[in-house]
Amino acid sequence: MGVSKEERVRQENDRLAVRLCLWRKAQSMMQYVVQGGVVMIPIGLCSVLAVAIIVERLWNLRRKRLIRSDILNHIEELLRERKIPEATTLCKRHETVMTRILLVAILNHDRPRADIKEMIEDHGRQEVPSLERYLTTLGTIASISPLLGLLGTVVGLLRVFEAIAQEGGAPNPALLSGGIHNALITTVAGLCVAIPSLVAYNYFTRRAEGLILEVERISMRLLNILKQ
């Protein structure tokens, strides 16, 4: 049964209402940006860069990407069959953080266990910077965004007091409240960028460390197979 004309009109009106609401919100956001002043430009750039880094790290720090179970199972099968050259070739062919650390264990399997464990941990520390790529930038954004917001607020308050001074020192309540409102916009914007950036920084740092530890545990498990 087809949709009635009244129903189609109602659906179209609903879509128009949603678009109008989104347009008004966009206009309101742009108004806040303009009211915040020139300091909103670096804060906006920080927000764009932070979002780009967060998306990039979410994609590249996926467990399935760094620890591929199919390759790991294949390497384990080769080691159980004592096919060490084939396992070495497989690690070199599929070069990831996991295979590079596994390769250290495989190539040095004839050395004492304590030495191999130390070599694995040392190589794991060398792999940490590749997993923490761009996180220094993200941490810097989390640190400077509130300061940029504070700078914008201070500049805005200075303008308010300058305007009051030009009027002869008699404070205008409307001018004062409006100026303080505009000045605080940059502080809010800076905090809105800094808080999620700091959360993401801590999350990705812990995730990188956790992935390295997991790969080290996998390496020691495969080493136990070789030592049997």
C-alpha positions in Angstrom: 0.0 0.0 0.0 1.5 3.4 -1.1 2.2 6.3 1.2 -0.6 8.9 1.2 0.0 12.5 0.0 -0.4 13.8 3.5 2.2 11.4 4.9 4.7 12.4 2.2 4.1 16.1 3.0 4.6 15.4 6.7 7.9 13.5 6.1 9.1 16.3 3.9 8.3 18.8 6.5 10.1 16.8 9.1 13.2 16.6 7.0 13.1 20.4 6.4 12.7 21.0 10.1 15.8 18.8 10.8 17.8 20.7 8.2 16.7 24.0 9.6 17.7 23.0 13.1 21.1 21.8 11.9 21.6 25.1 10.0 20.7 27.2 13.0 23.1 25.2 15.2 25.9 25.7 12.6 25.2 29.4 12.5 25.3 29.5 16.3 28.6 27.7 16.3 30.0 30.1 13.7 28.8 33.0 15.8 30.6 31.7 18.8 33.8 31.3 16.8 33.5 34.9 15.6 32.8 36.2 19.1 35.8 34.3 20.4 38.2 36.3 18.3 41.4 35.5 16.6 42.5 33.0 19.3 39.8 30.7 18.1 41.9 30.1 14.9 44.7 28.2 16.6 42.2 26.4 18.9 40.3 25.3 15.8 43.5 24.1 14.1 44.3 22.1 17.3 40.9 20.5 17.2 41.3 19.5 13.6 44.7 18.1 14.2 43.6 16.2 17.3 40.7 14.6 15.5 43.0 13.5 12.7 45.5 12.0 15.1 42.8 10.2 17.1 41.3 8.7 13.9 44.7 7.6 12.6 45.7 6.0 15.9 42.3 4.2 16.2 42.9 2.7 12.8 46.6 1.8 13.2 46.5 0.5 16.8 43.9 -2.1 16.1 44.8 -5.4 17.6 43.8 -7.4 14.5 46.2 -5.2 12.5 49.2 -5.6 14.7 48.7 -9.1 16.0 47.4 -11.2 13.1 46.2 -14.5 14.4 46.5 -16.3 11.0 50.2 -15.5 10.7 50.8 -16.3 14.4 49.2 -19.7 14.1 51.2 -20.4 11.0 54.4 -19.5 12.7 53.5 -21.6 15.7 52.9 -24.6 13.5 56.2 -24.1 11.7 58.1 -23.9 15.1 56.4 -27.1 16.4 57.6 -28.8 13.2 61.1 -27.3 13.8 60.9 -25.5 10.5 62.9 -22.5 11.8 64.0 -21.2 8.4 60.5 -21.2 7.1 59.3 -19.4 10.2 62.0 -16.8 9.8 61.1 -16.2 6.2 57.4 -15.8 7.1 58.3 -13.2 9.7 60.4 -11.3 7.2 57.7 -11.5 4.6 54.9 -10.1 6.9 56.8 -7.4 8.7 54.8 -6.0 11.6 55.6 -5.1 15.2 54.7 -8.7 16.2 56.8 -10.4 13.6 59.8 -8.2 14.2 59.8 -9.1 17.9 59.1 -12.8 17.1 62.1 -12.8 14.7 64.4 -11.7 17.6 63.3 -14.7 19.6 63.5 -17.1 16.7 66.9 -16.1 15.5 68.4 -16.3 19.0 66.5 -19.4 20.1 69.8 -21.3 20.8 70.9 -18.7 23.4 70.1 -18.8 27.1 66.5 -18.1 28.0 67.4 -15.1 30.2 69.4 -13.5 27.3 66.5 -14.0 24.9 64.0 -12.5 27.3 66.2 -9.5 27.7 66.6 -9.1 23.9 62.9 -9.4 23.4 62.2 -6.7 26.0 64.9 -4.5 24.6 63.4 -4.8 21.1 59.9 -4.2 22.5 61.1 -0.9 23.9 62.5 0.0 20.5 59.1 -0.7 18.9 57.2 1.6 21.4 57.9 4.8 19.5 56.3 3.4 16.3 53.2 2.6 18.2 53.2 6.0 20.0 53.6 8.0 16.7 51.9 11.4 16.9 51.0 10.9 20.5 53.6 13.6 21.5 51.7 16.0 19.3 48.4 15.0 20.8 49.7 15.5 24.3 51.0 18.9 23.3 47.6 19.8 22.0 46.0 18.7 25.3 48.5 21.0 27.1 48.3 24.1 25.0 44.6 24.2 24.2 43.6 25.4 27.7 46.4 28.0 27.7 45.2 29.3 24.3 41.7 29.5 25.7 43.0 31.4 28.8 45.0 33.7 26.5 41.8 34.5 24.5 39.9 35.2 27.8 42.6 37.6 29.1 42.7 39.4 25.8 38.9 39.7 25.7 38.8 41.0 29.3 41.4 43.6 28.4 39.2 44.8 25.6 36.2 45.0 28.0 38.2 47.2 30.4 39.5 49.3 27.6 35.9 49.9 26.4 34.8 50.8 30.0 37.8 53.2 30.3 36.9 55.0 27.1 33.4 55.6 28.4 34.7 57.5 31.3 35.0 54.6 33.8 31.3 54.2 34.4 30.7 50.5 33.9 27.8 49.5 31.6 26.3 46.3 32.8 25.3 45.1 29.4 28.7 45.9 27.9 30.5 44.3 30.8 28.4 41.0 30.8 28.6 40.8 27.0 32.3 41.3 27.0 32.9 38.7 29.7 30.6 36.3 27.8 32.7 36.6 24.6 35.9 36.4 26.5 35.0 33.1 28.2 34.1 31.5 24.8 37.8 30.8 24.2 38.3 29.1 27.6 35.3 26.8 26.9 36.7 26.1 23.4 40.1 25.3 24.7 38.8 22.9 27.3 36.6 21.2 24.8 39.7 20.4 22.7 42.0 19.6 25.6 39.8 17.2 27.6 39.2 14.6 24.8 42.8 15.0 23.6 44.1 14.2 27.0 41.8 11.2 27.4 42.8 9.9 23.9 46.5 10.5 24.7 46.3 8.4 27.9 44.2 5.7 26.2 46.6 5.3 23.2 49.7 5.3 25.4 48.3 2.5 27.6 47.1 0.6 24.5 50.6 0.8 22.9 52.2 -0.5 26.0 49.7 -3.2 26.3 50.2 -4.4 22.8 54.0 -4.6 23.2 53.6 -6.6 26.4 51.2 -9.0 24.7 53.6 -9.5 21.8 56.4 -10.1 24.3 54.3 -12.8 26.0 53.6 -14.4 22.7 57.3 -14.4 21.9 58.1 -16.1 25.2 55.3 -18.7 24.5 56.8 -19.5 21.1 60.2 -19.7 22.6 59.0 -22.3 25.0 58.0 -24.4 22.0 61.5 -24.1 20.6 63.1 -25.0 23.9 61.0 -28.2 24.3 
